[in-house]
Amino acid sequence: MASILFGLAHLAGGWDYVLLSTIAGFGYGWAMRRSGRIEGAIATHFLVNSLHFGFFTYPALAGSMQ
């Protein structure tokens, strides 16, 4: 249920983003359960966001500035 709510919290990005966020939410839940601490989920979320920014968002922005 928490993963679905996490996905719906990203509705502004569209339904594809909701689906991806819901799947990511399961991963964050798994990280929290495995570590036993919320910091595990926070670190995983930070890592995913950093990878997304570095490999998808930033290169797209750099390409649009040319």
N, CA, C and O atoms as a Maestro MAE file, in Angstrom:
{
 s_m_m2io_version
 :::
 2.0.0
}

f_m_ct {
 s_m_title
 :::
 protein
 m_atom[264] {
  # First column is atom index #
  i_m_mmod_type
  r_m_x_coord
  r_m_y_coord
  r_m_z_coord
  i_m_residue_number
  s_m_chain_name
  s_m_pdb_residue_name
  s_m_pdb_atom_name
  i_m_atomic_number
  :::
  1 25 0.819 -1.188 0.000 1 A "MET " " N  " 7
  2 3 0.000 0.000 0.000 1 A "MET " " CA " 6
  3 2 0.865 1.256 0.000 1 A "MET " " C  " 6
  4 15 0.556 2.222 -0.697 1 A "MET " " O  " 8
  5 25 1.940 1.247 0.772 2 A "ALA " " N  " 7
  6 3 2.818 2.416 0.823 2 A "ALA " " CA " 6
  7 2 3.459 2.679 -0.542 2 A "ALA " " C  " 6
  8 15 3.647 3.833 -0.928 2 A "ALA " " O  " 8
  9 25 3.795 1.615 -1.267 3 A "SER " " N  " 7
  10 3 4.397 1.786 -2.590 3 A "SER " " CA " 6
  11 2 3.421 2.418 -3.570 3 A "SER " " C  " 6
  12 15 3.811 3.249 -4.390 3 A "SER " " O  " 8
  13 25 2.165 2.032 -3.488 4 A "ILE " " N  " 7
  14 3 1.135 2.607 -4.356 4 A "ILE " " CA " 6
  15 2 0.942 4.084 -4.032 4 A "ILE " " C  " 6
  16 15 0.834 4.913 -4.936 4 A "ILE " " O  " 8
  17 25 0.899 4.410 -2.755 5 A "LEU " " N  " 7
  18 3 0.763 5.812 -2.358 5 A "LEU " " CA " 6
  19 2 1.982 6.623 -2.800 5 A "LEU " " C  " 6
  20 15 1.852 7.772 -3.222 5 A "LEU " " O  " 8
  21 25 3.156 6.019 -2.701 6 A "PHE " " N  " 7
  22 3 4.370 6.695 -3.161 6 A "PHE " " CA " 6
  23 2 4.266 6.965 -4.661 6 A "PHE " " C  " 6
  24 15 4.618 8.048 -5.128 6 A "PHE " " O  " 8
  25 25 3.786 5.986 -5.405 7 A "GLY " " N  " 7
  26 3 3.598 6.166 -6.839 7 A "GLY " " CA " 6
  27 2 2.599 7.262 -7.149 7 A "GLY " " C  " 6
  28 15 2.846 8.102 -8.014 7 A "GLY " " O  " 8
  29 25 1.477 7.262 -6.453 8 A "LEU " " N  " 7
  30 3 0.455 8.278 -6.689 8 A "LEU " " CA " 6
  31 2 0.927 9.680 -6.308 8 A "LEU " " C  " 6
  32 15 0.442 10.672 -6.851 8 A "LEU " " O  " 8
  33 25 1.866 9.754 -5.382 9 A "ALA " " N  " 7
  34 3 2.423 11.060 -5.012 9 A "ALA " " CA " 6
  35 2 3.204 11.673 -6.171 9 A "ALA " " C  " 6
  36 15 3.495 12.869 -6.157 9 A "ALA " " O  " 8
  37 25 3.547 10.859 -7.177 10 A "HIS " " N  " 7
  38 3 4.293 11.328 -8.343 10 A "HIS " " CA " 6
  39 2 3.398 11.458 -9.578 10 A "HIS " " C  " 6
  40 15 3.880 11.420 -10.710 10 A "HIS " " O  " 8
  41 25 2.105 11.610 -9.350 11 A "LEU " " N  " 7
  42 3 1.132 11.689 -10.445 11 A "LEU " " CA " 6
  43 2 1.387 12.856 -11.392 11 A "LEU " " C  " 6
  44 15 1.044 12.776 -12.571 11 A "LEU " " O  " 8
  45 25 1.971 13.918 -10.906 12 A "ALA " " N  " 7
  46 3 2.239 15.082 -11.757 12 A "ALA " " CA " 6
  47 2 3.118 14.719 -12.950 12 A "ALA " " C  " 6
  48 15 3.086 15.406 -13.971 12 A "ALA " " O  " 8
  49 25 3.896 13.654 -12.834 13 A "GLY " " N  " 7
  50 3 4.765 13.221 -13.923 13 A "GLY " " CA " 6
  51 2 4.069 12.354 -14.951 13 A "GLY " " C  " 6
  52 15 4.672 11.992 -15.961 13 A "GLY " " O  " 8
  53 25 2.813 12.015 -14.713 14 A "GLY " " N  " 7
  54 3 2.072 11.162 -15.644 14 A "GLY " " CA " 6
  55 2 1.982 9.729 -15.131 14 A "GLY " " C  " 6
  56 15 2.641 9.355 -14.161 14 A "GLY " " O  " 8
  57 25 1.157 8.943 -15.800 15 A "TRP " " N  " 7
  58 3 0.893 7.578 -15.338 15 A "TRP " " CA " 6
  59 2 2.112 6.667 -15.474 15 A "TRP " " C  " 6
  60 15 2.294 5.759 -14.663 15 A "TRP " " O  " 8
  61 25 2.948 6.900 -16.488 16 A "ASP " " N  " 7
  62 3 4.170 6.101 -16.607 16 A "ASP " " CA " 6
  63 2 5.069 6.331 -15.394 16 A "ASP " " C  " 6
  64 15 5.680 5.399 -14.873 16 A "ASP " " O  " 8
  65 25 5.137 7.574 -14.961 17 A "TYR " " N  " 7
  66 3 5.951 7.919 -13.798 17 A "TYR " " CA " 6
  67 2 5.364 7.330 -12.517 17 A "TYR " " C  " 6
  68 15 6.098 6.924 -11.616 17 A "TYR " " O  " 8
  69 25 4.038 7.287 -12.444 18 A "VAL " " N  " 7
  70 3 3.381 6.659 -11.289 18 A "VAL " " CA " 6
  71 2 3.788 5.184 -11.209 18 A "VAL " " C  " 6
  72 15 4.121 4.676 -10.138 18 A "VAL " " O  " 8
  73 25 3.756 4.509 -12.361 19 A "LEU " " N  " 7
  74 3 4.136 3.090 -12.384 19 A "LEU " " CA " 6
  75 2 5.587 2.903 -11.958 19 A "LEU " " C  " 6
  76 15 5.880 2.052 -11.118 19 A "LEU " " O  " 8
  77 25 6.493 3.687 -12.527 20 A "LEU " " N  " 7
  78 3 7.906 3.571 -12.156 20 A "LEU " " CA " 6
  79 2 8.136 3.904 -10.687 20 A "LEU " " C  " 6
  80 15 8.940 3.255 -10.019 20 A "LEU " " O  " 8
  81 25 7.435 4.910 -10.187 21 A "SER " " N  " 7
  82 3 7.582 5.300 -8.780 21 A "SER " " CA " 6
  83 2 7.032 4.225 -7.846 21 A "SER " " C  " 6
  84 15 7.573 4.004 -6.763 21 A "SER " " O  " 8
  85 25 5.971 3.568 -8.258 22 A "THR " " N  " 7
  86 3 5.415 2.479 -7.450 22 A "THR " " CA " 6
  87 2 6.406 1.326 -7.366 22 A "THR " " C  " 6
  88 15 6.620 0.754 -6.297 22 A "THR " " O  " 8
  89 25 7.008 0.989 -8.507 23 A "ILE " " N  " 7
  90 3 8.024 -0.068 -8.513 23 A "ILE " " CA " 6
  91 2 9.214 0.339 -7.646 23 A "ILE " " C  " 6
  92 15 9.731 -0.467 -6.872 23 A "ILE " " O  " 8
  93 25 9.646 1.600 -7.779 24 A "ALA " " N  " 7
  94 3 10.744 2.092 -6.949 24 A "ALA " " CA " 6
  95 2 10.362 2.030 -5.467 24 A "ALA " " C  " 6
  96 15 11.195 1.713 -4.618 24 A "ALA " " O  " 8
  97 25 9.103 2.332 -5.164 25 A "GLY " " N  " 7
  98 3 8.627 2.271 -3.784 25 A "GLY " " CA " 6
  99 2 8.785 0.890 -3.170 25 A "GLY " " C  " 6
  100 15 9.101 0.761 -1.987 25 A "GLY " " O  " 8
  101 25 8.564 -0.150 -3.984 26 A "PHE " " N  " 7
  102 3 8.799 -1.515 -3.490 26 A "PHE " " CA " 6
  103 2 10.276 -1.705 -3.150 26 A "PHE " " C  " 6
  104 15 10.612 -2.332 -2.146 26 A "PHE " " O  " 8
  105 25 11.161 -1.155 -3.999 27 A "GLY " " N  " 7
  106 3 12.598 -1.244 -3.728 27 A "GLY " " CA " 6
  107 2 12.995 -0.496 -2.477 27 A "GLY " " C  " 6
  108 15 13.826 -0.972 -1.703 27 A "GLY " " O  " 8
  109 25 12.408 0.675 -2.271 28 A "TYR " " N  " 7
  110 3 12.711 1.448 -1.063 28 A "TYR " " CA " 6
  111 2 12.204 0.720 0.176 28 A "TYR " " C  " 6
  112 15 12.860 0.718 1.218 28 A "TYR " " O  " 8
  113 25 11.039 0.106 0.054 29 A "GLY " " N  " 7
  114 3 10.505 -0.683 1.167 29 A "GLY " " CA " 6
  115 2 11.401 -1.872 1.480 29 A "GLY " " C  " 6
  116 15 11.637 -2.201 2.643 29 A "GLY " " O  " 8
  117 25 11.900 -2.516 0.418 30 A "TRP " " N  " 7
  118 3 12.806 -3.643 0.604 30 A "TRP " " CA " 6
  119 2 14.083 -3.184 1.296 30 A "TRP " " C  " 6
  120 15 14.582 -3.861 2.195 30 A "TRP " " O  " 8
  121 25 14.615 -2.030 0.878 31 A "ALA " " N  " 7
  122 3 15.841 -1.501 1.485 31 A "ALA " " CA " 6
  123 2 15.624 -1.194 2.957 31 A "ALA " " C  " 6
  124 15 16.501 -1.445 3.783 31 A "ALA " " O  " 8
  125 25 14.460 -0.653 3.286 32 A "MET " " N  " 7
  126 3 14.164 -0.353 4.685 32 A "MET " " CA " 6
  127 2 14.027 -1.638 5.496 32 A "MET " " C  " 6
  128 15 14.535 -1.743 6.612 32 A "MET " " O  " 8
  129 25 13.339 -2.599 4.919 33 A "ARG " " N  " 7
  130 3 13.138 -3.869 5.640 33 A "ARG " " CA " 6
  131 2 14.471 -4.592 5.843 33 A "ARG " " C  " 6
  132 15 14.732 -5.157 6.905 33 A "ARG " " O  " 8
  133 25 15.299 -4.561 4.814 34 A "ARG " " N  " 7
  134 3 16.590 -5.256 4.900 34 A "ARG " " CA " 6
  135 2 17.521 -4.591 5.912 34 A "ARG " " C  " 6
  136 15 18.205 -5.274 6.674 34 A "ARG " " O  " 8
  137 25 17.543 -3.253 5.917 35 A "SER " " N  " 7
  138 3 18.443 -2.545 6.840 35 A "SER " " CA " 6
  139 2 17.830 -2.399 8.226 35 A "SER " " C  " 6
  140 15 18.546 -2.256 9.218 35 A "SER " " O  " 8
  141 25 16.501 -2.435 8.289 36 A "GLY " " N  " 7
  142 3 15.830 -2.246 9.573 36 A "GLY " " CA " 6
  143 2 15.745 -0.790 9.994 36 A "GLY " " C  " 6
  144 15 15.336 -0.481 11.113 36 A "GLY " " O  " 8
  145 25 16.137 0.115 9.079 37 A "ARG " " N  " 7
  146 3 16.146 1.545 9.392 37 A "ARG " " CA " 6
  147 2 15.650 2.337 8.194 37 A "ARG " " C  " 6
  148 15 15.838 1.927 7.048 37 A "ARG " " O  " 8
  149 25 15.021 3.462 8.459 38 A "ILE " " N  " 7
  150 3 14.519 4.333 7.393 38 A "ILE " " CA " 6
  151 2 15.666 4.884 6.549 38 A "ILE " " C  " 6
  152 15 15.478 5.206 5.376 38 A "ILE " " O  " 8
  153 25 16.860 4.992 7.148 39 A "GLU " " N  " 7
  154 3 18.010 5.509 6.418 39 A "GLU " " CA " 6
  155 2 18.368 4.643 5.210 39 A "GLU " " C  " 6
  156 15 18.915 5.141 4.225 39 A "GLU " " O  " 8
  157 25 18.063 3.364 5.287 40 A "GLY " " N  " 7
  158 3 18.306 2.482 4.141 40 A "GLY " " CA " 6
  159 2 17.466 2.892 2.946 40 A "GLY " " C  " 6
  160 15 17.960 2.927 1.819 40 A "GLY " " O  " 8
  161 25 16.200 3.204 3.186 41 A "ALA " " N  " 7
  162 3 15.315 3.656 2.121 41 A "ALA " " CA " 6
  163 2 15.726 5.041 1.621 41 A "ALA " " C  " 6
  164 15 15.680 5.315 0.422 41 A "ALA " " O  " 8
  165 25 16.123 5.900 2.538 42 A "ILE " " N  " 7
  166 3 16.545 7.253 2.160 42 A "ILE " " CA " 6
  167 2 17.795 7.188 1.279 42 A "ILE " " C  " 6
  168 15 17.873 7.876 0.261 42 A "ILE " " O  " 8
  169 25 18.760 6.374 1.662 43 A "ALA " " N  " 7
  170 3 19.996 6.243 0.886 43 A "ALA " " CA " 6
  171 2 19.706 5.664 -0.502 43 A "ALA " " C  " 6
  172 15 20.289 6.107 -1.492 43 A "ALA " " O  " 8
  173 25 18.816 4.687 -0.576 44 A "THR " " N  " 7
  174 3 18.454 4.097 -1.861 44 A "THR " " CA " 6
  175 2 17.753 5.118 -2.746 44 A "THR " " C  " 6
  176 15 18.042 5.209 -3.939 44 A "THR " " O  " 8
  177 25 16.840 5.879 -2.173 45 A "HIS " " N  " 7
  178 3 16.140 6.924 -2.921 45 A "HIS " " CA " 6
  179 2 17.136 7.961 -3.437 45 A "HIS " " C  " 6
  180 15 17.042 8.387 -4.588 45 A "HIS " " O  " 8
  181 25 18.084 8.369 -2.600 46 A "PHE " " N  " 7
  182 3 19.105 9.326 -2.998 46 A "PHE " " CA " 6
  183 2 19.938 8.779 -4.154 46 A "PHE " " C  " 6
  184 15 20.228 9.501 -5.108 46 A "PHE " " O  " 8
  185 25 20.320 7.511 -4.070 47 A "LEU " " N  " 7
  186 3 21.120 6.893 -5.113 47 A "LEU " " CA " 6
  187 2 20.348 6.842 -6.434 47 A "LEU " " C  " 6
  188 15 20.897 7.178 -7.483 47 A "LEU " " O  " 8
  189 25 19.095 6.429 -6.390 48 A "VAL " " N  " 7
  190 3 18.276 6.366 -7.605 48 A "VAL " " CA " 6
  191 2 18.109 7.757 -8.207 48 A "VAL " " C  " 6
  192 15 18.256 7.930 -9.417 48 A "VAL " " O  " 8
  193 25 17.805 8.744 -7.375 49 A "ASN " " N  " 7
  194 3 17.658 10.117 -7.878 49 A "ASN " " CA " 6
  195 2 18.962 10.632 -8.483 49 A "ASN " " C  " 6
  196 15 18.942 11.296 -9.519 49 A "ASN " " O  " 8
  197 25 20.084 10.334 -7.852 50 A "SER " " N  " 7
  198 3 21.379 10.774 -8.358 50 A "SER " " CA " 6
  199 2 21.688 10.136 -9.711 50 A "SER " " C  " 6
  200 15 22.162 10.808 -10.627 50 A "SER " " O  " 8
  201 25 21.417 8.837 -9.831 51 A "LEU " " N  " 7
  202 3 21.637 8.150 -11.105 51 A "LEU " " CA " 6
  203 2 20.727 8.708 -12.189 51 A "LEU " " C  " 6
  204 15 21.155 8.914 -13.325 51 A "LEU " " O  " 8
  205 25 19.475 8.950 -11.833 52 A "HIS " " N  " 7
  206 3 18.537 9.507 -12.805 52 A "HIS " " CA " 6
  207 2 19.000 10.882 -13.269 52 A "HIS " " C  " 6
  208 15 18.984 11.171 -14.466 52 A "HIS " " O  " 8
  209 25 19.404 11.716 -12.347 53 A "PHE " " N  " 7
  210 3 19.874 13.053 -12.703 53 A "PHE " " CA " 6
  211 2 21.118 12.978 -13.578 53 A "PHE " " C  " 6
  212 15 21.211 13.664 -14.597 53 A "PHE " " O  " 8
  213 25 22.071 12.144 -13.178 54 A "GLY " " N  " 7
  214 3 23.330 12.055 -13.894 54 A "GLY " " CA " 6
  215 2 23.242 11.440 -15.274 54 A "GLY " " C  " 6
  216 15 23.948 11.866 -16.188 54 A "GLY " " O  " 8
  217 25 22.381 10.440 -15.442 55 A "PHE " " N  " 7
  218 3 22.339 9.709 -16.704 55 A "PHE " " CA " 6
  219 2 21.174 10.084 -17.610 55 A "PHE " " C  " 6
  220 15 21.215 9.807 -18.809 55 A "PHE " " O  " 8
  221 25 20.141 10.706 -17.064 56 A "PHE " " N  " 7
  222 3 18.973 11.009 -17.891 56 A "PHE " " CA " 6
  223 2 18.665 12.508 -17.944 56 A "PHE " " C  " 6
  224 15 18.595 13.087 -19.029 56 A "PHE " " O  " 8
  225 25 18.484 13.131 -16.796 57 A "THR " " N  " 7
  226 3 18.073 14.525 -16.767 57 A "THR " " CA " 6
  227 2 19.178 15.446 -17.243 57 A "THR " " C  " 6
  228 15 18.956 16.256 -18.143 57 A "THR " " O  " 8
  229 25 20.356 15.343 -16.665 58 A "TYR " " N  " 7
  230 3 21.436 16.268 -17.003 58 A "TYR " " CA " 6
  231 2 21.853 16.152 -18.475 58 A "TYR " " C  " 6
  232 15 21.984 17.181 -19.137 58 A "TYR " " O  " 8
  233 25 22.066 14.946 -19.016 59 A "PRO " " N  " 7
  234 3 22.412 14.868 -20.439 59 A "PRO " " CA " 6
  235 2 21.324 15.432 -21.352 59 A "PRO " " C  " 6
  236 15 21.634 16.027 -22.384 59 A "PRO " " O  " 8
  237 25 20.070 15.254 -20.989 60 A "ALA " " N  " 7
  238 3 18.972 15.805 -21.798 60 A "ALA " " CA " 6
  239 2 19.000 17.329 -21.764 60 A "ALA " " C  " 6
  240 15 18.783 17.978 -22.787 60 A "ALA " " O  " 8
  241 25 19.265 17.896 -20.603 61 A "LEU " " N  " 7
  242 3 19.353 19.344 -20.488 61 A "LEU " " CA " 6
  243 2 20.560 19.875 -21.253 61 A "LEU " " C  " 6
  244 15 20.465 20.914 -21.908 61 A "LEU " " O  " 8
  245 25 21.672 19.193 -21.181 62 A "ALA " " N  " 7
  246 3 22.872 19.627 -21.879 62 A "ALA " " CA " 6
  247 2 22.645 19.596 -23.391 62 A "ALA " " C  " 6
  248 15 23.119 20.477 -24.108 62 A "ALA " " O  " 8
  249 25 21.923 18.586 -23.874 63 A "GLY " " N  " 7
  250 3 21.638 18.475 -25.293 63 A "GLY " " CA " 6
  251 2 20.680 19.560 -25.788 63 A "GLY " " C  " 6
  252 15 20.752 19.971 -26.946 63 A "GLY " " O  " 8
  253 25 19.786 20.023 -24.915 64 A "SER " " N  " 7
  254 3 18.813 21.036 -25.314 64 A "SER " " CA " 6
  255 2 19.413 22.438 -25.323 64 A "SER " " C  " 6
  256 15 18.804 23.370 -25.848 64 A "SER " " O  " 8
  257 25 20.602 22.592 -24.746 65 A "MET " " N  " 7
  258 3 21.226 23.915 -24.683 65 A "MET " " CA " 6
  259 2 22.073 24.199 -25.920 65 A "MET " " C  " 6
  260 15 22.584 25.309 -26.066 65 A "MET " " O  " 8
  261 25 22.230 23.241 -26.795 66 A "GLN " " N  " 7
  262 3 23.052 23.440 -27.988 66 A "GLN " " CA " 6
  263 2 22.287 24.092 -29.098 66 A "GLN " " C  " 6
  264 15 22.840 24.328 -30.172 66 A "GLN " " O  " 8
  :::
 }
 m_bond[263] {
  # First column is bond index #
  i_m_from
  i_m_to
  i_m_order
  :::
  1 1 2 1
  2 2 3 1
  3 3 4 2
  4 3 5 1
  5 5 6 1
  6 6 7 1
  7 7 8 2
  8 7 9 1
  9 9 10 1
  10 10 11 1
  11 11 12 2
  12 11 13 1
  13 13 14 1
  14 14 15 1
  15 15 16 2
  16 15 17 1
  17 17 18 1
  18 18 19 1
  19 19 20 2
  20 19 21 1
  21 21 22 1
  22 22 23 1
  23 23 24 2
  24 23 25 1
  25 25 26 1
  26 26 27 1
  27 27 28 2
  28 27 29 1
  29 29 30 1
  30 30 31 1
  31 31 32 2
  32 31 33 1
  33 33 34 1
  34 34 35 1
  35 35 36 2
  36 35 37 1
  37 37 38 1
  38 38 39 1
  39 39 40 2
  40 39 41 1
  41 41 42 1
  42 42 43 1
  43 43 44 2
  44 43 45 1
  45 45 46 1
  46 46 47 1
  47 47 48 2
  48 47 49 1
  49 49 50 1
  50 50 51 1
  51 51 52 2
  52 51 53 1
  53 53 54 1
  54 54 55 1
  55 55 56 2
  56 55 57 1
  57 57 58 1
  58 58 59 1
  59 59 60 2
  60 59 61 1
  61 61 62 1
  62 62 63 1
  63 63 64 2
  64 63 65 1
  65 65 66 1
  66 66 67 1
  67 67 68 2
  68 67 69 1
  69 69 70 1
  70 70 71 1
  71 71 72 2
  72 71 73 1
  73 73 74 1
  74 74 75 1
  75 75 76 2
  76 75 77 1
  77 77 78 1
  78 78 79 1
  79 79 80 2
  80 79 81 1
  81 81 82 1
  82 82 83 1
  83 83 84 2
  84 83 85 1
  85 85 86 1
  86 86 87 1
  87 87 88 2
  88 87 89 1
  89 89 90 1
  90 90 91 1
  91 91 92 2
  92 91 93 1
  93 93 94 1
  94 94 95 1
  95 95 96 2
  96 95 97 1
  97 97 98 1
  98 98 99 1
  99 99 100 2
  100 99 101 1
  101 101 102 1
  102 102 103 1
  103 103 104 2
  104 103 105 1
  105 105 106 1
  106 106 107 1
  107 107 108 2
  108 107 109 1
  109 109 110 1
  110 110 111 1
  111 111 112 2
  112 111 113 1
  113 113 114 1
  114 114 115 1
  115 115 116 2
  116 115 117 1
  117 117 118 1
  118 118 119 1
  119 119 120 2
  120 119 121 1
  121 121 122 1
  122 122 123 1
  123 123 124 2
  124 123 125 1
  125 125 126 1
  126 126 127 1
  127 127 128 2
  128 127 129 1
  129 129 130 1
  130 130 131 1
  131 131 132 2
  132 131 133 1
  133 133 134 1
  134 134 135 1
  135 135 136 2
  136 135 137 1
  137 137 138 1
  138 138 139 1
  139 139 140 2
  140 139 141 1
  141 141 142 1
  142 142 143 1
  143 143 144 2
  144 143 145 1
  145 145 146 1
  146 146 147 1
  147 147 148 2
  148 147 149 1
  149 149 150 1
  150 150 151 1
  151 151 152 2
  152 151 153 1
  153 153 154 1
  154 154 155 1
  155 155 156 2
  156 155 157 1
  157 157 158 1
  158 158 159 1
  159 159 160 2
  160 159 161 1
  161 161 162 1
  162 162 163 1
  163 163 164 2
  164 163 165 1
  165 165 166 1
  166 166 167 1
  167 167 168 2
  168 167 169 1
  169 169 170 1
  170 170 171 1
  171 171 172 2
  172 171 173 1
  173 173 174 1
  174 174 175 1
  175 175 176 2
  176 175 177 1
  177 177 178 1
  178 178 179 1
  179 179 180 2
  180 179 181 1
  181 181 182 1
  182 182 183 1
  183 183 184 2
  184 183 185 1
  185 185 186 1
  186 186 187 1
  187 187 188 2
  188 187 189 1
  189 189 190 1
  190 190 191 1
  191 191 192 2
  192 191 193 1
  193 193 194 1
  194 194 195 1
  195 195 196 2
  196 195 197 1
  197 197 198 1
  198 198 199 1
  199 199 200 2
  200 199 201 1
  201 201 202 1
  202 202 203 1
  203 203 204 2
  204 203 205 1
  205 205 206 1
  206 206 207 1
  207 207 208 2
  208 207 209 1
  209 209 210 1
  210 210 211 1
  211 211 212 2
  212 211 213 1
  213 213 214 1
  214 214 215 1
  215 215 216 2
  216 215 217 1
  217 217 218 1
  218 218 219 1
  219 219 220 2
  220 219 221 1
  221 221 222 1
  222 222 223 1
  223 223 224 2
  224 223 225 1
  225 225 226 1
  226 226 227 1
  227 227 228 2
  228 227 229 1
  229 229 230 1
  230 230 231 1
  231 231 232 2
  232 231 233 1
  233 233 234 1
  234 234 235 1
  235 235 236 2
  236 235 237 1
  237 237 238 1
  238 238 239 1
  239 239 240 2
  240 239 241 1
  241 241 242 1
  242 242 243 1
  243 243 244 2
  244 243 245 1
  245 245 246 1
  246 246 247 1
  247 247 248 2
  248 247 249 1
  249 249 250 1
  250 250 251 1
  251 251 252 2
  252 251 253 1
  253 253 254 1
  254 254 255 1
  255 255 256 2
  256 255 257 1
  257 257 258 1
  258 258 259 1
  259 259 260 2
  260 259 261 1
  261 261 262 1
  262 262 263 1
  263 263 264 2
  :::
 }
}
